Each structure stands twice: as C-alpha cells, then as structure tokens.
Amino acid sequence: MKHLSLFFLAGLLVVSSAFAPSAEPVYPELAQTFKTLKKGTPITDARQEDLGGIQQLGIVTKGKKLPVIVEFVGNDGFSAPIAKAVLKAALASYGINDVKIFVVGTATSPKVAPTLAKLGFKVSGDEAKYNDQGGSVTLESSPSNPQAIHVLAQESAASLLASPDKFAVKLKYSPISAGATDEQYEVQAKLITAEMLFAASKFKENWK
C-alpha cells in the first residue's frame, strides 16, 4: 500500500507540473532576440554613458524612497513605445518589476504592434505581452508626470513635458517618418532594443 501511495503521489506531481505556469520571465522567442542583439550590436562608451543616466536617476529616486517612474517622451509615435516595451521586458528578465514605465507624446504608430511581434512579444490591441505570468505593457500614451525620470526619444519632444527638466536623459533617436520603409522601422527597433537591454543591465548592477 505504501508503494502504491508513493506511485500515486509521483503521478500527481507530474500532472500538476504540466499545468503549472512557466517560470520564464520572457517568452523564449523574445529571449532569443535579446540574446542575438546583445551579441551583435556594439554600444560606444559615450552611448553607454547616456543610457546609464536612466539607471542613475532611478537609483537616486529609489534612495529617496520614491516610486521609480520612467517616461519615454517622443514625437514619432514609434521610438518611445518600442523603448518602453523592451525596457519593461528586459527589467522583468532580471526580476526587476517595481519600475513603472510610460510613454508621453504622439499617438502610437500602427507599425509598433507588428514590430514588437517580430521581436517576440504577443500583441493584442494596445497590449504587448512578454510572458504568460501577466507581464505586459500598454502602448497608449499618457500625460507627463513632473516626478518621472524623463527620457527624450527625440530631444525636440521636450516641449511635451509638463515642466522643463534639465536632468532629462536625451537619447536623440532619429524620428521615423510616416513614409519610412519596413526596413527602416526594423533597423530603428533593433537599435532601440539593444540600447534598452544595456540600460536594463545597468539597473541590475545596483538594484535591490
């Protein structure tokens, strides 16, 4: 009887594990994209310094026991939403889930959803999922929050801020025009993805 009970218990564990949610922080396809772009996209020292500014301001904010809020501010409807989705997913891959990320600026371009899908996100309407444990980002824009860490996707988008911010991180991505080719969108997305992966890795260094 004892052996039968052990056999039943083992079977129960196998069945329950089959229905247990995956512990993967991001979808395998997205993880593979991240891995490929990390290896193949060199980031200059000067650019690393710019991107590190996001984490530095985050550490200062966290040290003051304030919520860490990052706003990507853009006026092409593409660069900022891509940066938001990738940074959120990359932070989640490091177990960092207490950073709130928003987009301020022009309405999201129709090109954002298919571009994120190619990266490995699962997109439905205005939501892009990066795992099956509830990890997702919304793609709509929000009003600017004066208390946020402002990251200017385009420096010209500074006028969208609620108030001037001399500490804003200026990434200066080239605006994508409405007439851009699919290849141009893809190149921009890969650049932003690689840089947001680096920014997330900086958070990992000192985040507790």
Salt bridges, closest charged atoms under 4 A:
ASP50 OD2 - ARG47 NH1 3.85
GLU71 OE1 - HIS150 NE2 3.23
ASP98 OD2 - LYS62 NZ 3.19
ASP132 OD1 - LYS129 NZ 3.53
GLU155 OE2 - LYS170 NZ 3.33
GLU155 OE1 - LYS172 NZ 3.68
ASP165 OD2 - HIS150 ND1 2.66
ASP182 OD1 - LYS111 NZ 2.84
GLU186 OE2 - LYS190 NZ 3.28
GLU195 OE2 - ARG47 NE 2.87
GLU205 OE1 - LYS202 NZ 3.23
